[in-house]
Amino acid sequence: MKESLLSPAITIYGAGYVGLVTGACLSKSGHTVRVLDIDRGKLDSLAAGKTPFFEPELDHVLAEAIAAGRLTFAHPDDACADAPAPAHAPGAPATPFVYIAVGTPSTAAGSADLRFVRDVIDRLAQTASSGTVVVMKSTVPPGTGTAIAERLAQRGIGYVSNPEFLREGSAVADWYHTDRIVLGGQAAHVDAVATLYSDIDAPVVRCDITSAELVKYASNAFLATKISFVNEIASLCEITGADITAVAAAVGMDHRIGPDFLRAGIGYGGSCFPKDTRALDYLSRFKGYDFNLLRAVIEVNARQRMLPVKALRDRLGDLAGQRVAILGLAFKPDTDDTRESPGMDIARMLLAEGALVTGFDPIAHAHIDDEQFTACDTLEAALEGVAAAIVATEWPCFVSADWSALIARMSGPRIVFDGRNVLDQDAIHAAGGTYLAVGRPSTP
Ligand SMILES: NC(=O)c1ccc[n+]([C@@H]2O[C@H](COP(=O)([O-])OP(=O)(O)OC[C@H]3O[C@@H](n4cnc5c(N)ncnc54)[C@H](O)[C@@H]3O)[C@@H](O)[C@H]2O)c1
């Protein structure tokens, strides 16, 4: 293949969940893409044909794009990595696009840490050619992009805010079946970016940069609110004797409400909801506004994680020396992402109480450095001899497991705390276990 065909029309900073999925899917659509990352371990893994994290479908989309010569990887410091996209495959758009998909984690104060974004912008302000359009996929607080756009405009570089809504665990499918594509910026730049998505059947919302940024935060805050709301109703269920599974199912049948995100449990986690709700709360306070509702959502979520620990203390007394299994270390099924995972947090709380904790997850690895914690390779091994098990992630293999055989491996009170309200309560009771859940009557 000639060099001109390999020259990237699209450069992406960040080979994480968003950057790699964006790169793979844009390549699949026929664009030539180069993904840059500062993590050489990730680049080595990609060079060896290994996706650096688990994401369904991503392996084969990446493999196809690489085999077709449309997707390459590099370190930003490597020679030519920052050169503006010089040539394009026939039919490819003439505008060089640079996507930013680097992390925006929380600072200790709760604000969005923009240092990775700033590094990339500083670099682009030096190296990108006039006519380039920078596309911001990283989640950045409202107001961030207008300042960046003004700076880049001085060099003739365009800027579009294009927040990403994909979910880990279904990221590739979400790319093609997104509910909307949001593009904030000047019309000419927005139109240019929209051409890249012409094969996606979704409405395109055109707006200003700050509105696009706020759409992302508002969406995550609303979904988090739904989760904390149903968890508040679950608490009322426990007080009144109602069953949240029946209540939530019937409430969700109202089409104005909908059934999604109405499952009570130990709360949301992951790399987005916790940090984005904190960042929006921080921004509100910074601007002198009290977003009371959002603060309550965050507080309720923190409380939910303590429920299993409190329940075990109520049933077992002092937890020092008690054996407890955590089932599910990823923050949700179909991902290996353990960032802000409830399961990991609960494990740490139990360890702080002196419990002996085993953990199992079908994919995710525990990052807990504590001699009282044992990561197990199987569900059976994790449950061997434990007094209690906490289901922290609703992995299908936990739901379909033979709980009568699993309960037999446990010892003592054989408590199963179903933190996701997904197990068969009767089967656990029949096997001699004690079933506890969130917002449901316990047995016995
Ligand atoms: N993960 C999600 O489900 C999701 C969904 C929507 C939006 N987002 C947002 O997208 C952004 C990226 O999230 P993610 O989960 O993909 O992050 P991630 O942590 O998985 O990946 C970020 C990558 O950026 C790289 N990086 C950092 N600085 C760099 C630089 N200067 N040059 C090149 N690479 C650099 C890191 O090494 C890392 O590999 C965040 O702002 C996040 O909030 C994430």
The ligand as an SDF file (V2000), in Angstrom:
LIG
                    3D

 44 48  0  0  0  0  0  0  0  0999 V2000
  -15.1230    5.0650   29.5710 N   0  0  0  0  0  0  0  0  0  0  0  0
  -16.3440    5.4590   29.2180 C   0  0  0  0  0  0  0  0  0  0  0  0
  -17.3170    4.6700   29.2810 O   0  0  0  0  0  0  0  0  0  0  0  0
  -16.6050    6.8570   28.7410 C   0  0  0  0  0  0  0  0  0  0  0  0
  -17.8320    7.1620   28.1260 C   0  0  0  0  0  0  0  0  0  0  0  0
  -18.0600    8.4620   27.7000 C   0  0  0  0  0  0  0  0  0  0  0  0
  -17.0900    9.4450   27.8960 C   0  0  0  0  0  0  0  0  0  0  0  0
  -15.9180    9.1380   28.5110 N   0  0  0  0  0  0  0  0  0  0  0  0
  -14.9200   10.1950   28.6910 C   0  0  0  0  0  0  0  0  0  0  0  0
  -13.9050   10.0120   27.6870 O   0  0  0  0  0  0  0  0  0  0  0  0
  -12.6280   10.3550   28.2180 C   0  0  0  0  0  0  0  0  0  0  0  0
  -11.7160    9.1530   28.1020 C   0  0  0  0  0  0  0  0  0  0  0  0
  -12.2390    8.1250   28.8990 O   0  0  0  0  0  0  0  0  0  0  0  0
  -11.6240    6.6300   28.8350 P   0  0  0  0  0  0  0  0  0  0  0  0
  -12.4520    5.7970   29.7390 O   0  0  0  0  0  0  0  0  0  0  0  0
  -11.4350    6.2300   27.4280 O   0  0  0  0  0  0  0  0  0  0  0  0
  -10.1900    6.9030   29.5090 O   0  0  0  0  0  0  0  0  0  0  0  0
   -9.0100    5.8830   29.6710 P   0  0  0  0  0  0  0  0  0  0  0  0
   -8.3840    6.2100   30.9730 O   0  0  0  0  0  0  0  0  0  0  0  0
   -9.4630    4.4890   29.3980 O   0  0  0  0  0  0  0  0  0  0  0  0
   -8.0140    6.2810   28.4820 O   0  0  0  0  0  0  0  0  0  0  0  0
   -7.3950    7.5220   28.3930 C   0  0  0  0  0  0  0  0  0  0  0  0
   -6.0790    7.3160   27.6490 C   0  0  0  0  0  0  0  0  0  0  0  0
   -5.4910    8.5900   27.3740 O   0  0  0  0  0  0  0  0  0  0  0  0
   -4.0940    8.4200   27.4170 C   0  0  0  0  0  0  0  0  0  0  0  0
   -3.4350    9.7180   27.4930 N   0  0  0  0  0  0  0  0  0  0  0  0
   -3.3270   10.5500   28.5530 C   0  0  0  0  0  0  0  0  0  0  0  0
   -2.6370   11.6610   28.1870 N   0  0  0  0  0  0  0  0  0  0  0  0
   -2.3230   11.5130   26.8760 C   0  0  0  0  0  0  0  0  0  0  0  0
   -1.6120   12.3170   25.9410 C   0  0  0  0  0  0  0  0  0  0  0  0
   -1.0870   13.4980   26.2930 N   0  0  0  0  0  0  0  0  0  0  0  0
   -1.4730   11.8760   24.6950 N   0  0  0  0  0  0  0  0  0  0  0  0
   -1.9930   10.6760   24.3150 C   0  0  0  0  0  0  0  0  0  0  0  0
   -2.6660    9.8610   25.1680 N   0  0  0  0  0  0  0  0  0  0  0  0
   -2.8180   10.2870   26.4330 C   0  0  0  0  0  0  0  0  0  0  0  0
   -3.8990    7.5140   28.6240 C   0  0  0  0  0  0  0  0  0  0  0  0
   -2.6130    6.9070   28.6100 O   0  0  0  0  0  0  0  0  0  0  0  0
   -5.0460    6.5320   28.4490 C   0  0  0  0  0  0  0  0  0  0  0  0
   -4.6360    5.3890   27.7050 O   0  0  0  0  0  0  0  0  0  0  0  0
  -12.8910   10.8190   29.6530 C   0  0  0  0  0  0  0  0  0  0  0  0
  -13.0380   12.2130   29.6710 O   0  0  0  0  0  0  0  0  0  0  0  0
  -14.1990   10.1480   30.0050 C   0  0  0  0  0  0  0  0  0  0  0  0
  -14.9000   10.8410   31.0050 O   0  0  0  0  0  0  0  0  0  0  0  0
  -15.6390    7.8630   28.9210 C   0  0  0  0  0  0  0  0  0  0  0  0
  1  2  1  0
  2  3  2  0
  2  4  1  0
  4  5  1  0
  4 44  2  0
  5  6  2  0
  6  7  1  0
  7  8  2  0
  8  9  1  0
  8 44  1  0
  9 10  1  0
  9 42  1  0
 10 11  1  0
 11 12  1  0
 11 40  1  0
 12 13  1  0
 13 14  1  0
 14 15  2  0
 14 16  1  0
 14 17  1  0
 17 18  1  0
 18 19  2  0
 18 20  1  0
 18 21  1  0
 21 22  1  0
 22 23  1  0
 23 24  1  0
 23 38  1  0
 24 25  1  0
 25 26  1  0
 25 36  1  0
 26 27  1  0
 26 35  1  0
 27 28  2  0
 28 29  1  0
 29 30  1  0
 29 35  2  0
 30 31  1  0
 30 32  2  0
 32 33  1  0
 33 34  2  0
 34 35  1  0
 36 37  1  0
 36 38  1  0
 38 39  1  0
 40 41  1  0
 40 42  1  0
 42 43  1  0
M  CHG  2   8   1  16  -1
M  END
$$$$
